[in-house]
Amino acid sequence: MAEDLEIRAEPEPERTERVRFCSRCGALHDPGRNEPPGRSRVCVTCGMGVYLECTRDALGSLGTFFLVVTEELAIGAVSEGAEGIFGEEGGLVGSPLAALLTSPLGEDRLARTVRAAALGVRERVAVPIEASSESARGFGPLEARVSPCGPPRAALVAIEPAL
């Protein structure tokens, strides 16, 4: 079965719309909402996350289950949705990615893919993943859509059920 798994590059539409989203609640930034003058960094919806930018489709079909990972492969942010899979953000920020996720393709391939996105490689890829903790394994096989986000530059790891 592992031989059927692979990292797949996903096609990019010719003109991919970029959006700002909250690193905590996942809400898309709406500049028309009671926002103070200037370009706000703090989410006006939850007041806890900061706005990052990515392509609209990078957030995946679920939109609120994601991790933000640094080029050092440390967890920088955990969305509220992803807390239901991995645990509370406070205990996870700064942890190594390998403490949360593995891949049937191997940890090295997952690490290289996430690091490349954190360094700004624009190609979005889908990677089969598994949650590392026993409690999270009940979610079954998952897929990560890995793409760049920022600023600051990081990888967005959007979590979805595997197809």
Buried (B, 14 or more C-beta within 10 A) or exposed (E): EEEEBEBEEEEEEEEBEEBBBBBBBBBEBEEEEEEEEEEBEBBBBBEEBBBBBBBEBBBBEBBBBBBBBBBEBBBBBBBBBBBEBBBEBEEBEEBEBEBBBBBBBEBEBBBEBBBBBBEEBEBBBBBBBBBBEEEBEEBEBBBBBBBBBBEEBBBBBBBBEBE
